[in-house]
């Protein structure tokens, strides 16, 4: 049975079958203005006045020749649905993919430069591979630096009786890690009777290691579970000190 329903928004009349109207409880969409309305409530009688009937509302949605004029469409600037949009340019995908690959390589290179020593300590079996990668990346290979696994086992500070103002520092540095570590820097602070600092010196590895073997020792680092004894002569001048503090650290 053919029925006639009218869109309440634009007044367009459509011929529809009863099966179409009952499919979704009478809810239909206008093929001209896109308004969703109750097709059963909007039924009209096909009387003496000749109605300009449009196709079924459902079919009108897919008929390009029956689009409403621009002035009658409320959402003219609304985006097209995905299946109607233009396909993306494949060249853009390649450009974005190239940028992503370059970004990943840059991050990996920076991470290798900054953390290759830590990675070598955490993954000893990868140490040779990391060293080769570091050489290829142009970064300087470094030994691990874990100050929490490096300690000063003993230390002693005495005045040298042969020369006024000359003091002698004796200390033992122990590496408690299961891997070789870089030699730390030492900070020596001389204090007075009130434990106030009167002189502070920072000693780099080359300052407290034997001069003849300093380069080789620094390259090899402190062996796992081993200790290094050091003896350093320092000129304190006329500084009057009664105590000292000694710390180890790794410069940032």
ABEGO torsion letter per residue (X at the ends): XBBBBBBAAAGBBBBBBAAAAAAAGGBBBBAAAGBBBBAAAABBBBBABBBBBBBBAAAAAABAAABBBAAABABAABBBBAAABBBBBAAAAAAAAAAAAAAAAAAAAAAAAAAAAAAAAABAAAAAAAAAAAAAAGBBBBBBBBAAABBBABBBBBBBAABBGBBBBBBBBBBABABBBBBBBBBBBBBBAAGBBABBBBBBAAAABBAAAAAAAAAAEBBBGBBBBBBBBBBAEABBBABBBBBBBBBX
